[in-house]
Amino acid sequence: MKFNIIRSKFIEGLKAVQNVVNSKASLPVLQNVLLESEGKVLRMTTTDLDISIVCEVECETEEPGKTTLPVKLLFNSISCADEGVIGIEVNEEEKAKIRAGSANFKLTGLSEVNFPRLPSDETSYEYSVSQTVLKEMLRKTAYAASQDDTRRTLKGVLMSFRSNKLTMVATDGRRLALVENEMEVPVDAEKDIILPPKTVQELQRSLGSEGDIKVMVQNTQVRFTLGNISIFSKLVDDTYPNYKQVIPQSFAQSIVIDRQLFVNALERASVMSMDEAHSTKLRFSNGTLTVSAAASDIGEAKDEVPIKYSGDEIEAMFNPTYIMQCLNAIDDDEISIEINNGQSPAAIKCSVAFIYVIMPLRTN
């Protein structure tokens, strides 16, 4: 195997694929990148058995072939080389010689024979979504997914292709983020899938600002293709909870507030929020929101924010981090808080098809 490649293109491809590699992988070959050189294409593949990433970049092949090399060492070697043409030659013993300007490196690889095969390309359902749209939908929801390893389903993010909409949902049982985007979904292509957290992270890292991403779904697998990158992933094999029953059908009061002023007040008050009682009190009164937090025997913090509200006074306790994560995922200058009372779920809404439902904390 022998090929030449521009350093910047090689770096681009290695950056795209290296993040799924686990340095503590049980099989040594899983710490490697599969390199396949033929004609004018170098195909790079990495996997942790649950998720695989493939990236194709331009190269000049002198002798076609396949091998696997330690991806971290390869990336570090290429990163410290000068810009220019990189030459790689691999012999029958999987030993690679790398020429990069005045620098030379030697790496020992493993045969590609033991590298896991990618899933087949059999597709049951196929969709096309704007990369910008999908990236924004993930930004508005992924933070609300559970971090609890015992709640495998809730650690994932739901993608629901139904009723000519893509709906994305994430929840940890204490808050729920939902966003919708209109798209064409034939009735016979309606489908729900649950993306594992690592797949969500890779999508957020890979998605760009131009072009579409193809989503190809099989029974237990999904493939995302964007430009020269393909992400293959197992799906969470479970049914997502009925999130619709968590969302209140109506609210008694709607309160409009400046988003950034709200974030600032929460940040000031949360200084006093202790880990064992991470809570902030919100008191909505005529024209004013009072944000306060107290720590026993230490101190308290209080701030006021003007609001558009003229109803009865409502007081509720919330986890301030949960609110700030939502507000930081919204771009609007103003948001609305919909609420019935201090003991029932509240909702945050903005100008797009988004809703964030949050449970209040119980008070003694």
C-alpha positions in Angstrom: 0.0 0.0 0.0 1.4 3.4 -1.0 -0.2 6.8 -1.3 0.5 10.5 -1.2 -1.9 13.0 0.4 -2.0 16.7 1.3 -1.4 17.1 5.0 -4.4 19.5 5.6 -6.8 17.0 3.9 -5.4 14.1 6.0 -5.8 16.1 9.2 -9.4 17.0 8.2 -10.3 13.3 7.7 -8.5 12.2 10.9 -10.3 14.9 13.0 -13.6 13.7 11.6 -13.1 10.1 12.6 -10.9 9.9 15.7 -13.3 11.0 18.4 -15.2 7.7 18.6 -12.0 5.8 19.3 -11.7 4.6 22.9 -8.1 4.4 24.2 -9.3 1.7 26.6 -10.9 -0.4 23.9 -10.9 -4.2 24.7 -9.7 -5.0 21.1 -6.4 -3.4 20.0 -7.8 -3.0 16.4 -10.5 -0.7 17.8 -7.9 1.9 18.7 -6.9 2.0 15.0 -8.2 3.8 11.9 -8.9 1.6 8.9 -7.2 3.2 5.8 -8.3 2.1 2.4 -6.5 3.8 -0.6 -7.6 3.3 -4.1 -7.4 5.7 -7.1 -7.9 9.2 -5.9 -9.7 8.4 -2.7 -8.5 7.6 0.8 -11.2 6.1 3.0 -10.8 6.4 6.7 -13.0 4.4 9.2 -13.1 4.2 13.0 -15.5 2.3 15.3 -16.3 1.4 18.9 -18.8 -1.2 17.7 -21.8 1.0 18.5 -20.9 3.9 16.3 -18.7 4.1 13.2 -17.5 7.1 11.3 -16.2 7.1 7.7 -14.5 10.0 5.9 -13.3 10.1 2.3 -10.6 12.6 1.2 -8.5 13.0 -1.9 -5.2 11.3 -2.3 -2.9 9.9 -5.0 -2.6 6.2 -4.8 0.6 4.5 -6.1 -0.2 1.0 -4.8 -3.8 0.4 -3.6 -4.3 -1.4 -0.3 -5.8 -1.5 3.2 -4.3 -1.4 6.7 -5.1 -0.1 10.2 -2.9 2.3 12.1 -3.1 3.7 15.7 -5.3 6.7 15.1 -4.1 8.9 18.0 -0.4 8.3 17.1 -1.1 8.9 13.4 -3.0 12.1 14.1 -0.3 13.4 16.4 2.5 12.6 13.9 0.7 14.3 11.0 -0.3 17.3 13.3 3.3 18.2 14.0 4.5 17.9 10.4 4.9 20.9 8.1 2.1 21.6 5.5 2.8 19.8 2.2 2.6 16.3 0.7 2.6 13.4 3.1 3.8 10.0 1.8 2.7 6.8 3.4 4.0 3.3 2.5 2.8 0.2 4.3 4.6 -3.2 3.9 3.1 -6.7 4.2 3.9 -6.7 8.0 1.7 -3.7 8.5 4.6 -1.4 9.2 4.1 2.1 7.9 6.7 4.6 6.8 5.5 8.2 6.9 7.4 10.9 5.0 6.4 14.5 5.9 8.9 17.1 4.6 12.1 16.7 6.6 10.3 14.4 9.2 10.0 10.7 9.0 7.8 8.5 11.2 7.3 4.7 11.6 4.1 3.2 12.9 3.2 -0.5 13.4 -0.4 -1.3 12.4 -2.7 -4.3 12.5 -4.2 -6.2 9.6 -7.5 -4.9 8.3 -8.8 -8.5 8.3 -9.8 -8.1 12.0 -11.4 -4.7 11.7 -15.2 -4.8 12.2 -17.3 -4.6 9.0 -19.7 -1.7 8.6 -23.5 -2.4 8.6 -25.0 -3.2 5.2 -26.6 -0.4 3.2 -30.1 -1.8 3.2 -32.4 1.1 3.9 -36.0 0.9 5.1 -36.5 4.7 5.4 -34.7 7.7 4.1 -35.0 11.4 4.9 -33.2 14.6 4.0 -32.8 17.4 6.5 -30.9 20.7 6.4 -27.7 20.4 8.4 -28.4 23.8 9.9 -31.9 22.8 11.0 -30.8 19.5 12.6 -27.9 21.1 14.4 -30.2 23.8 15.8 -32.8 21.1 16.8 -30.1 19.2 18.7 -28.9 22.4 20.4 -32.4 23.0 21.7 -33.0 19.5 23.1 -29.9 17.4 23.7 -29.0 19.0 27.1 -32.2 17.8 28.6 -31.4 14.1 28.1 -30.8 12.0 31.2 -27.3 11.5 32.5 -28.4 8.5 34.5 -26.8 5.2 33.2 -29.7 3.2 34.6 -32.2 5.1 32.3 -30.8 4.0 29.0 -33.8 5.2 26.9 -33.9 8.7 28.4 -30.2 9.1 27.8 -31.0 9.2 24.1 -32.7 11.8 22.0 -35.9 10.9 20.1 -36.2 11.7 16.4 -39.8 11.3 15.3 -40.7 11.6 11.6 -44.5 11.9 11.6 -47.3 14.2 10.4 -45.0 16.0 7.9 -42.7 17.1 10.8 -39.5 16.1 12.4 -39.9 16.2 16.2 -37.0 16.0 18.5 -37.4 15.3 22.2 -35.1 14.9 25.2 -36.1 14.4 28.8 -34.6 13.3 32.1 -38.0 13.0 33.9 -37.6 16.4 35.6 -37.6 18.6 32.4 -38.4 18.0 28.8 -37.3 19.8 25.6 -39.2 19.5 22.4 -38.7 21.2 19.0 -40.4 20.6 15.7 -39.6 21.4 12.1 -41.8 20.9 9.1 -40.7 18.5 6.4 -42.2 16.1 4.0 -42.8 12.7 5.5 -44.8 10.2 3.5 -47.3 8.2 5.6 -45.5 4.9 4.8 -42.2 6.4 6.0 -43.4 7.6 9.5 -40.8 6.4 12.0 -39.5 7.0 15.5 -35.9 6.4 16.4 -33.8 7.0 19.6 -30.3 8.3 19.1 -27.7 7.2 21.7 -25.8 10.0 23.4 -22.5 9.4 21.7 -24.2 9.6 18.3 -25.8 12.9 19.3 -22.4 14.2 20.3 -20.8 13.2 17.0 -23.6 14.8 15.0 -23.3 18.0 16.9 -19.5 18.0 16.2 -19.9 17.1 12.5 -22.9 19.1 11.3 -22.1 22.2 9.3 -23.9 25.3 8.2 -24.5 24.3 4.5 -26.2 21.5 2.6 -28.5 18.7 3.7 -27.8 15.5 5.7 -29.3 12.2 4.6 -30.8 10.0 7.3 -31.1 6.4 6.3 -32.9 4.2 8.9 -32.8 0.4 9.2 -34.5 -1.7 12.0 -31.6 -1.3 14.5 -29.2 1.1 12.7 -29.1 4.6 11.3 -26.7 6.2 8.8 -26.1 9.9 8.6 -24.4 11.1 5.4 -23.2 14.7 5.2 -20.7 15.6 2.5 -17.7 13.2 2.6 -18.6 12.0 6.1 -20.9 9.1 7.1 -21.9 8.2 10.6 -23.2 4.7 11.3 -24.9 4.1 14.6 -26.8 1.5 16.5 -30.2 2.8 17.7 -31.5 2.5 21.3 -33.7 -0.6 21.0 -36.6 0.6 23.1 -39.9 2.6 22.9 -39.6 6.2 24.0 -42.0 7.2 26.8 -45.2 9.0 25.9 -43.8 12.5 26.2 -47.1 14.2 25.1 -48.8 13.4 28.4 -46.1 15.4 30.2 -46.9 18.6 28.4 -49.8 20.5 30.1 -52.7 21.2 27.7 -53.2 24.7 28.9 -51.8 27.3 31.3 -53.5 30.0 33.4 -50.8 32.6 33.0 -48.3 33.7 30.4 -45.4 35.9 31.4 -43.1 37.7 28.9 -39.5 38.4 30.0 -36.2 39.5 28.5 -34.2 36.4 28.0 -30.7 37.8 28.8 -31.9 39.8 31.9 -33.4 36.5 33.2 -30.1 34.6 32.6 -28.2 37.3 34.4 -30.5 37.3 37.4 -30.4 33.5 37.7 -26.6 33.6 37.5 -26.4 36.1 40.3 -28.8 34.2 42.5 -27.4 30.8 41.9 -24.2 31.9 43.6 -26.0 31.1 46.8 -27.4 27.8 45.6 -25.7 24.9 47.5 -25.2 21.5 45.9 -27.4 19.8 48.4 -30.2 22.2 47.8 -29.7 23.6 44.3 -32.8 25.7 44.0 -33.9 29.2 43.2 -37.1 30.9 44.1 -39.0 32.8 41.4 -41.8 35.1 42.5 -43.9 36.6 39.7 -45.9 39.7 40.7 -47.3 42.7 38.9 -44.6 43.8 36.5 -41.7 42.2 38.4 -39.9 38.9 38.7 -38.0 38.5 41.9 -35.2 35.8 41.7 -33.7 34.7 45.0 -31.7 32.0 46.6 -30.5 31.3 50.1 -27.9 29.1 51.8 -28.5 28.3 55.4 -26.1 30.2 57.8 -24.2 31.6 54.8 -26.2 34.2 53.0 -28.8 35.0 50.3 -29.0 36.7 47.0 -31.9 38.5 45.3 -32.4 40.3 42.0 -35.4 41.8 40.2 -36.3 41.7 36.5 -39.1 43.6 34.8 -41.7 41.4 33.2 -44.9 41.8 31.2 -47.4 40.3 33.7 -50.4 41.7 35.7 -51.9 38.6 37.3 -51.9 37.2 40.8 -48.6 36.6 42.5 -47.1 33.2 41.8 -44.2 31.7 43.7 -42.2 28.6 42.6 -38.9 26.9 43.2 -36.8 25.6 40.3 -33.3 24.2 39.6 -31.6 27.3 38.1 -29.2 25.3 35.9 -32.2 23.6 34.2 -33.6 27.0 33.3 -30.3 28.5 32.2 -29.5 25.6 29.9 -32.8 26.2 28.1 -32.4 30.0 27.9 -28.9 29.6 26.5 -30.3 27.4 23.7 -32.8 30.1 22.6 -31.8 33.0 20.4 -34.9 35.2 20.9 -34.6 38.4 22.9 -37.8 37.7 24.7 -39.3 34.4 25.9 -42.6 33.5 27.6 -43.1 31.5 30.7 -46.4 29.7 30.9 -47.5 28.6 34.3 -50.6 27.6 36.4 -49.2 27.7 39.9 -46.1 27.0 41.9 -46.7 23.3 42.3 -47.4 22.3 38.7 -45.1 22.1 35.6 -44.2 25.4 33.9 -43.2 25.8 30.3 -40.8 28.1 28.4 -41.6 29.0 24.9 -40.1 31.2 22.1 -40.9 32.3 18.6 -40.1 28.9 17.0 -42.0 25.6 17.5 -40.2 24.8 20.8 -41.4 24.1 24.3 -39.4 23.4 27.4 -41.4 21.8 30.3 -39.9 22.0 33.7 -41.1 20.6 37.1 -40.9 22.8 40.1 -39.0 21.7 43.2 -41.0 20.7 46.2 -40.7 23.0 49.2 -41.0 22.0 52.9 
